[in-house]
Amino acid sequence: MRFVTQKIHAFLDYPVALSLIVMPFVLGLGASHPLAKWIAVYTGVAALVLTVLTDHETGLIRVVPYSMHLAVDFLVGVVFVAAPLVLGFKGIDALYYWINGAAVLLVVSLHKPGRASA
């Protein structure tokens, strides 16, 4: 039951990147560890750059293959799920990373392969 098309994914990328940059401040992340705030912010900036460079509907400078973008997303999901355990995040810090990591992994796992995604 894979239904997240390349087009859907492309339109999700910008709001997700901006959310990663803004929400750590809104939620007050960093209480259990300063990196809890900054990993998300830097990941958001990197996600914004990656989206701009990805060869998909919303990419502005289309030099990164969409398949590589998906691989990076998968790695981010894994890192976000592992970060609280490895770095000792507690409370909202841990919850933020587990929820976002699970969401990224879910979106990647629901990716609908298509001729434009290879």
N, C-alpha and C positions, 0 to 999 in steps of 0.2 A: 504494500500500500504506500508507494512512494509518490508524493504529489507536490513536493517543493521543486518547482521548475527553476531553471537558471534565471528567468525573468523575475519571478517572485523573490528569489534570493537577492538579486541585484537591487531591487527596491527596498529590501530590508537592511542592506548594508549601511547606508548613511545614517538612518536613525539609530541603529545599534551602536555604531562607532561614536556618535555624539552622546548617546546614553552612557557609554563606558567612560567618557571624559567628564560628564556632568554629575552623574548619580553618586559617585564616591563623596563629593562635596555635600550634596543634598542629604545623603544618608549619614554623613559624619563618619565614614569609614576611617580606619586607622587606630581605633581605640586599643585593639589587642596587639597591633604591630603596624608601624608606619608604612610598611610595604603594602598593606592591604588597600590603602588609598592609591598609592602610586603605580602599582602593577596594572590596575584597571585603567588609569588615566593614560599611561604610556601605551597600553594595548589598544586603547581607543584611538590614539593618534596614529599608531601603526595600521590599524584597521581602516582608518580614513584614507591613508596613503595607499594601502593595498587596493581599496575599492576604486580609487581614482585611476590606478594603473591596471586594473583587471579588464580583460577582454570580455566584457558583457554589456548589457543594455545601458547601464549607468556609468560605465568606465569612461573617463575623459581622455586618458592616454593609454590606449589598449595594448600594453606590452606583456602583461602577465597572463598566462593561460588560465582559464577558469578552473581547470583541474588542479593547478597549483594553488589557486585561491582556496579551493575546497580542502586541500591537504593542510594548508596553514590554519584554516578554521578548525579542522579536526585537532591539530596540535594545541591550539588555544583552548579548546574544550577540555582536553586531557590535563593541561597545565592548571586550568582553573579548578578542576575537580581535585587535583592533587595538592594545590597550593596551601589550603588550610591545614592539611595533615603534615606537610613538609615544613611549613613556616610557623605553625602553631597559632593560626588565626582562630579566634573564638567569637561567639555571639554573632552579631550582624555581619561582621567581617567574613566569617566562615560561611554563613548562610548565603551571602551575596555571591561568593565564588561558586558554591555548590549549585545554586540555582542557575546562574549564568552559564557555568560549564555544562550542566545537564541540558540547558536550552540549546546551546551551540551543537552539542553532540546529537541531539534530537533532530535539529534542522539538517545537519549533514547526513544523518542516517536516513532521512526522509527525502533526500535528493532524488529527483526523477531523472535518470540518465536520458540524454537526448543527443542528437547529432552535433549540437553546438557545444556540448560540455566536455568533449575530449580534448 
